[in-house]
Amino acid sequence: MSDLLERLRARGWRLTAQRRVVAEVLDGDHVHLTADEVHARATARLPEVSRATVYNTLGELVTLGEVVEVSTDGRAKRYDPNAHRPHQHLVCSGCGTIRDVHPTGDPLADLPSAERFGFAVAAAEVTYRGLCPDCAAAA
């Protein structure tokens, strides 16, 4: 059973066949699928899964904190099941590929107190941008 499915079972979340297939599609490392990609993969496994069910399930998973919604540069939102392990993202400026990265250091510590403007900063999101090997080779 996938990590996401295990977490959902532990929470007592009702796993219908449709919800289960959405969760299974989201399983794995470096998974950052759009809702349409989730729908396409889910219908390949369970043809009766509707687009509305996929969108509703993704919304519920985000609300539960089991999936993170990732938005980059006005592209379609992507869904990251790696919600419980701190990480940042590396995004290809060409094709939009997203990879999870785990830089060393604390981004909160890198923000000088003079730049906090009195905010009690609780979290930081860092996005690294560049070209993936395929896009760099095509450039």
N, C-alpha and C positions, 0 to 999 in steps of 0.2 A: 504494500500500500504506500502511496506517495506521502511525503511529508505534509502537504496541504490537506490531503484527505484525512490523515491521522489527526491533524489539528482540528478539522471541522467535526470529526466524530467525537473528539474529546469535549468539544463545546456543546455537543448535543444538537448540532445543526441537522435538520432533516435532509437526508441525501436521497432525493428522487433520482431516477435514472438520468434525467436531464442535468440536474445539478452535478451529479457525479461525473458525467462526461466532460462538463466544463472544467471541473477541478482537475480531472486527469489530463486534459489538454494543457493546462497551466503548469503541470509538473515538470521540474527539471531546472538545471542551472542556466543562467543567462536567458531566461524566458522573458520576453517583452513583446507580447503579441497585441495587435489591435483587436478590437471587438470583432471586426469582420474576419480576421485571421482565426480567432477563437471559434467563430461560427462555422467557418469552412472546415476546420479540423474536427469540430464536434459533429457536424452533419456527416462527415466521412465515417464516423464511428456509430452514430445514432441518427439516421436520416430525418426523423421526425422532430428534431430540436429546432425550434423557431428562433429567428433573429431576436424577437422580443424576449424570449426566455434567456438567451445568452446575455443580452444587455441588462436585464433585471438581475440575473445571477451575479454578473460582474459588479453591479452596483451594490448588491448585498455584501459581497465579499470585501469590497472597499470599506463599506460602513462597519463591518465586523473587524476591520483592521488586519484581515488575513491576506489581502492583496493591496498593493500600492499602485495608484494611478500615476503614470509618468507622462508628462507633457514636455515636448522639446520643439522649439522653433516653429510653433504653429502647425506641426504635423499632427496626425491622428493620435489620440491618447493611446497609451500602451499600458498593459497590465503586468505587474511584476509580483510574482508569488513569494519573493524573497523579502517578506515584510518583517521578519523577526531577527534578521542578521544585519547589523549596521553595515552599510556600504554606500558607495557613490556610483555614478554612472559615467561611462566613456561613450560618447556619441559620435558617429561618423557624420560629418557635415555633408557628405555626398549622398549616401544611400539611406541614412537614418538608422543604421544598425546600432543597437545599444548593448553594451557589455557591463556587467557588474564588476567593480574594482574595489579593492580594499587598501587604500593608501595608509601609510603609517602616519602617525601624528594626529593631533586633535584640531580640526578646523575652528572650533570655538576658541582655542587657545591662540590661534593665529590672528584673531581679530583684536587689535589693541583697544584698551579701555576707552581711549579718546575717540575711537570710531564707533563706539556702541551707543552714544548719544543718550545714555541713561537707561537703555533697554536692558532688561534681565533676559539675556539671550539664552534660550533653552536648546536650540537645535540649529544645525547648519546643513544646507544641501549644496554640494559642490558637483558641478557637471564639467567633465573634461571633454573637449571637442578636438577633433582632428579628422584625418582620413584613414579609413580602414585599409588594409593591404591591397584589396581589390580596387578600391577607388583611387588610391595613390598610384597604382600601376597604370591605371587608365588615364591619369592626369598628364 
